[in-house]
């Protein structure tokens, strides 16, 4: 089933210099995103997800499999990434997997607040929070196998992209399951959330890397913030990259980019090509 969006069409006829406007249909006509399919998957807790797939074009690359980019908050961000991919021949062999929610709301506040956050004390659990590990389990145990079942996947070229709360979740995924994704794109991450709760996982991650318990030779984290994000958000993000920079000695690539003349909510619609370039031009062999 193709992914559809809604628009009203107006046809204008030009005949003998006379313009004749006509309404194409009495009701809204769906607009289809070519090259896409949609699935509905359910996690272990019974929560439904709207999975949007931007399918690859052509034969697999020389690596033997298609690279995959997983995108959080897909209701809002999938369509523009899909069209940016299709418009550029160099990126058409990629698969983009959007993780969204049933319905047409661009950002489902309650679902994303739960999915991207850590557990909190009961008196602070409004809105409901604490589903970050459940979402990682769903991605690892249900979604990734389903994608690999339908497409020839390059297991060494799988990436995760998230914005705001989703950016926070992306950093958490790197710190706690560094083997799950090769590349991580975190835009305007909410690193301040719950008293900077990511600091302990960051310290454990750093210890594991420096003790060689985990291998980050082919792992990257690209941090992106808007110039008009809050000063706290910009400072926190820049500071995180500075703390991670020494891990380059063990192979971790990290970077931070500040995008001028954008704010927190406009940023994702300025960086589609940067996201694709970051994850689809990296080479392993």
C-alpha positions in Angstrom: 0.0 0.0 0.0 1.4 3.4 -1.0 1.7 6.2 1.5 -0.8 8.9 0.7 -1.3 12.5 1.6 -4.4 14.7 0.9 -4.7 17.7 -1.4 -7.4 19.4 -3.5 -6.7 19.7 -7.2 -7.7 22.5 -9.5 -7.6 21.9 -13.3 -7.3 25.0 -15.5 -8.1 24.5 -19.2 -6.8 26.9 -21.8 -8.8 26.9 -25.0 -8.8 29.7 -27.6 -7.4 32.1 -25.1 -10.2 31.4 -22.6 -9.4 30.2 -19.1 -11.9 27.8 -17.7 -11.3 26.7 -14.0 -12.8 23.3 -13.1 -12.8 21.4 -9.8 -11.3 17.9 -10.5 -13.3 16.1 -7.9 -16.0 16.9 -5.4 -14.0 15.4 -2.5 -10.3 15.4 -1.6 -8.1 13.3 -3.8 -5.2 11.3 -2.2 -1.7 12.2 -3.3 0.6 9.2 -3.4 4.3 9.2 -2.6 5.8 7.1 -5.4 8.3 4.4 -4.3 6.8 3.9 -0.9 4.9 1.2 1.0 3.4 1.2 4.5 3.2 -1.4 7.2 1.4 -1.6 10.5 3.4 -3.4 13.2 2.7 -4.0 16.9 5.2 -4.1 19.7 5.3 -6.6 22.6 3.1 -4.3 24.7 0.4 -4.1 22.0 1.2 -0.6 20.7 0.7 0.0 17.0 3.3 1.7 14.8 2.9 3.1 11.3 6.0 2.0 9.4 6.8 3.9 6.2 9.2 2.5 3.8 11.1 4.4 1.0 12.1 1.5 -1.2 15.5 1.2 -2.8 15.9 1.6 -6.6 18.1 -0.7 -8.7 20.4 -3.5 -7.8 22.1 -3.6 -4.4 25.4 -1.6 -4.2 28.8 -3.3 -4.4 28.6 -4.1 -0.6 25.9 -6.7 -1.4 23.1 -4.9 0.5 21.1 -1.7 0.7 21.9 0.8 3.4 19.1 1.6 5.8 18.2 4.8 7.6 15.6 4.5 10.4 13.8 7.8 11.0 11.9 8.6 14.2 8.7 10.8 14.2 8.1 9.7 10.7 4.7 11.3 10.4 6.5 14.6 10.3 9.9 13.9 8.7 9.6 10.8 6.4 8.1 12.5 3.3 10.8 15.2 2.8 13.7 12.7 3.4 12.1 10.3 0.9 11.8 12.9 -1.8 15.3 14.2 -1.1 16.5 10.7 -1.6 14.7 10.1 -4.8 15.8 13.4 -6.3 19.5 12.5 -6.1 20.6 9.5 -8.0 23.5 8.8 -5.6 21.1 8.1 -2.8 18.4 6.0 -4.6 19.7 2.7 -3.5 19.0 3.5 0.2 16.1 2.3 2.2 14.5 4.8 4.5 12.3 3.3 7.3 10.1 5.7 9.0 8.8 4.9 12.5 5.5 6.7 13.0 2.2 6.4 14.7 -1.4 5.8 13.5 -3.2 8.9 12.3 -2.2 12.0 10.5 -0.9 14.1 13.4 2.7 15.1 12.6 4.0 14.7 16.1 2.1 12.4 18.5 2.9 14.1 21.8 1.8 11.3 24.1 3.3 8.4 22.2 6.7 10.0 21.6 6.9 11.3 25.2 6.6 7.6 26.3 8.7 6.0 23.6 11.8 8.3 23.7 12.1 8.8 27.5 13.5 7.0 30.6 11.4 5.7 33.5 10.7 8.5 36.1 9.1 8.5 39.6 5.4 8.0 39.6 4.8 11.6 40.8 6.6 12.9 37.7 5.1 10.5 35.2 2.8 13.0 33.4 2.8 12.6 30.5 3.5 8.8 30.7 7.3 8.1 30.2 9.7 5.3 30.3 9.4 3.4 27.0 12.9 3.9 25.6 14.0 0.3 26.1 10.7 -1.0 24.8 11.2 1.0 21.6 14.7 -0.3 21.2 13.5 -3.8 21.7 10.8 -3.3 19.0 13.3 -1.9 16.6 15.9 -4.6 17.2 13.6 -7.7 17.5 10.7 -6.9 15.3 11.3 -4.0 12.9 14.9 -4.8 11.8 14.2 -8.5 11.1 11.0 -7.5 9.2 13.0 -5.1 7.0 15.7 -7.7 6.4 13.0 -10.3 5.5 11.7 -8.0 2.7 14.9 -6.4 1.4 18.6 -7.3 1.0 20.1 -5.2 3.8 23.7 -4.1 4.3 24.0 -5.0 8.0 27.1 -2.8 8.3 25.3 0.4 7.1 22.3 0.9 9.3 21.6 4.4 10.8 19.2 6.1 13.2 18.0 9.7 12.9 15.9 11.6 15.5 15.0 15.2 16.4 14.4 16.8 19.8 13.1 14.0 22.1 14.0 11.7 19.2 17.5 13.1 19.1 17.8 12.4 22.9 16.7 8.8 22.2 19.2 8.5 19.4 22.1 9.4 21.8 20.7 6.9 24.3 20.7 4.2 21.6 24.4 4.9 20.9 25.3 4.8 24.6 23.3 1.6 25.5 23.2 -0.4 22.3 26.2 0.8 20.3 26.2 -2.3 18.1 22.6 -1.7 16.8 23.4 1.2 14.5 26.5 2.3 12.6 25.6 5.9 12.3 23.6 8.2 14.6 22.1 11.6 13.6 20.8 13.6 16.6 19.2 16.9 15.8 18.5 19.4 18.7 18.6 16.6 21.3 16.9 17.3 24.6 20.0 16.5 26.7 18.7 18.5 29.6 15.8 16.1 30.1 15.2 14.6 33.6 18.2 16.2 35.2 20.6 15.3 32.3 19.8 11.6 32.8 22.1 10.6 29.9 25.2 11.4 31.8 25.5 8.1 33.6 25.0 6.1 30.4 27.6 8.3 28.7 30.1 7.5 31.4 29.5 3.8 31.1 29.8 4.0 27.3 33.1 5.9 27.6 34.5 3.3 30.0 33.4 0.5 27.7 35.0 2.1 24.7 38.3 2.9 26.4 38.5 -0.6 27.9 37.8 -2.1 24.5 34.7 -3.9 25.7 32.9 -2.5 22.7 34.2 -1.7 19.2 33.3 1.7 17.8 35.8 1.6 14.9 33.0 2.2 12.4 30.6 4.1 14.5 29.6 7.8 14.2 27.5 10.4 16.0 26.5 13.6 14.1 25.0 16.3 16.4 23.1 19.1 14.7 21.5 22.1 16.5 19.8 25.3 15.3 21.3 28.7 15.9 18.0 29.7 17.5 17.7 26.7 19.7 17.8 27.6 23.3 21.3 28.5 24.6 21.1 25.6 27.0 20.4 23.2 24.1 23.3 24.5 22.0 25.7 24.5 24.9 24.7 21.0 26.0 25.2 19.6 22.5 28.5 21.2 21.9 29.7 20.1 25.3 28.7 16.5 24.6 30.7 16.4 21.4 33.7 17.8 23.2 33.5 15.1 25.8 33.2 12.4 23.1 36.0 13.8 20.9 38.8 11.9 22.7 37.1 8.6 21.8 38.2 9.2 18.2 41.4 7.4 19.3 39.2 4.3 19.5 37.5 5.0 16.2 34.3 6.9 17.2 33.6 9.7 14.7 31.7 12.6 16.3 30.8 16.1 15.1 28.6 19.0 16.0 27.1 21.5 13.5 25.1 24.7 14.2 22.7 25.6 11.4 22.2 29.3 11.1 18.9 31.2 10.9 16.8 28.2 12.1 15.0 27.4 15.3 14.1 24.1 17.0 11.1 23.2 14.9 12.4 24.5 11.5 15.7 22.7 11.7 14.6 19.2 10.5 13.3 20.8 7.2 16.7 22.3 6.5 18.9 19.3 7.0 17.5 16.5 4.9 20.4 16.4 2.5 22.9 16.7 5.3 21.4 13.7 7.0 21.5 11.6 3.9 25.0 12.6 3.1 26.2 11.8 6.6 24.9 8.2 6.6 25.0 7.2 2.9 28.5 8.4 1.9 30.3 6.7 4.8 32.4 3.7 3.6 33.5 0.7 5.5 35.4 -1.2 2.9 
